[in-house]
Structure formats: structure tokens, C-alpha cells
Amino acid sequence: MKLLVAPALLLCSLLLSFALLGPSSATSQYCGSKCEGRCARAGVMDRCIKYCNICCEECRCVPSGTYGNKHECPCYRDKRSSKGRPKCP
């Protein structure tokens, strides 16, 4: 009986870890490609991509184009920094 419990627990933990890691990696790939396009013409690209990825992970969307179009994603549009400025590029 003890021989069956250990493999069953291992199998359950593996399935649970794949279930939890799967969607986030898919979201990161989605956000990475969308943010690269959004920040293609940014003056400080690494900062643009950093904040775009943060906003994309939280809002699950990125407006089209390199500037404007924030009406397409209200969550992205409404995010503010601690100073009250728009957080998302």
C-alpha cells in the first residue's frame, strides 16, 4: 500500500504544477510579443517593455499600435503610477 501512495502523490504534484505554470507561461509569451510591438518605437525600450509586461500580466491585454489606442483596453488605460501618471506605455 505504501508503495502506491508515493508515486500517486508525485503524479498529483506534477499535474498540479503543470496546471499552475501552464497559463502563466502562455500569458508571458503573449505579453512578450505584444509588448515588443507596442514598444518598438520607444526611446527607452527596456523600461517600456518592463511596464508594458506588468500591465499586460494584470490586464491580459495590450492596445494595438505603438502609441494611443488605449480605449481598446480600459484596464491598461486606467492603471496609474504612485505619482498619478499613466503607468502603462
C-alpha positions as CSV (number, residue, x, y, z in Angstrom):
1,M,0.0,0.0,0.0
2,K,2.8,2.4,0.9
3,L,4.4,1.7,-2.5
4,L,1.3,3.1,-4.3
5,V,1.0,6.3,-2.2
6,A,4.3,7.8,-3.0
7,P,4.0,7.6,-6.8
8,A,0.4,8.8,-6.6
9,L,1.5,11.9,-4.6
10,L,4.3,12.5,-7.0
11,L,2.0,12.3,-10.0
12,C,-0.6,14.6,-8.4
13,S,2.1,17.2,-7.5
14,L,3.4,17.1,-11.1
15,L,0.0,17.6,-12.6
16,L,-0.8,20.4,-10.2
17,S,2.5,22.2,-11.0
18,F,1.9,21.9,-14.8
19,A,-1.6,23.2,-14.3
20,L,-0.4,26.2,-12.4
21,L,2.6,27.0,-14.6
22,G,0.9,26.4,-18.0
23,P,-1.3,29.5,-18.3
24,S,1.3,32.0,-16.9
25,S,3.9,30.9,-19.5
26,A,1.4,31.2,-22.3
27,T,0.4,34.7,-21.0
28,S,4.1,35.7,-20.8
29,Q,4.6,34.7,-24.4
30,Y,1.5,36.6,-25.4
31,C,2.6,39.7,-23.4
32,G,6.2,39.5,-24.6
33,S,5.2,39.6,-28.3
34,K,2.5,42.2,-27.8
35,C,4.8,44.4,-25.7
36,E,7.7,44.2,-28.2
37,G,5.3,45.5,-30.9
38,R,3.9,48.2,-28.5
39,C,7.4,49.4,-27.5
40,A,9.0,49.1,-31.0
41,R,9.4,52.9,-31.3
42,A,10.1,53.7,-27.6
43,G,13.0,55.9,-26.7
44,V,13.8,53.7,-23.6
45,M,12.8,50.3,-24.8
46,D,13.7,48.2,-21.8
47,R,11.6,50.5,-19.5
48,C,8.7,50.4,-21.9
49,I,8.8,46.6,-22.2
50,K,9.1,46.3,-18.4
51,Y,6.0,48.4,-17.6
52,C,4.1,47.0,-20.6
53,N,4.6,43.4,-19.4
54,I,3.5,44.4,-15.9
55,C,0.3,46.0,-17.3
56,C,-0.3,43.1,-19.7
57,E,0.0,40.5,-16.9
58,E,-2.5,42.3,-14.8
59,C,-4.9,43.4,-17.6
60,R,-4.4,40.5,-20.0
61,C,-4.5,42.9,-23.0
62,V,-2.2,45.4,-24.8
63,P,-3.6,48.1,-27.1
64,S,-2.6,47.8,-30.8
65,G,0.0,50.1,-32.3
66,T,2.9,51.8,-30.8
67,Y,1.0,54.8,-29.3
68,G,-2.5,55.6,-28.3
69,N,-5.5,53.2,-28.8
70,K,-5.8,52.7,-25.0
71,H,-9.6,52.8,-25.4
72,E,-9.2,49.1,-26.6
73,C,-8.1,48.1,-23.1
74,P,-9.7,50.1,-20.3
75,C,-7.7,48.3,-17.5
76,Y,-4.4,49.2,-19.3
77,R,-5.6,52.8,-19.8
78,D,-6.7,53.3,-16.2
79,K,-3.5,52.0,-14.4
80,R,-1.7,54.8,-12.6
81,S,1.7,55.2,-11.0
82,S,2.1,56.3,-7.5
83,K,2.6,59.9,-8.8
84,G,-0.8,59.7,-10.7
85,R,0.7,59.4,-14.2
86,P,-0.3,56.7,-16.6
87,K,1.6,53.5,-15.7
88,C,1.2,51.6,-19.0
89,P,3.0,52.8,-22.1
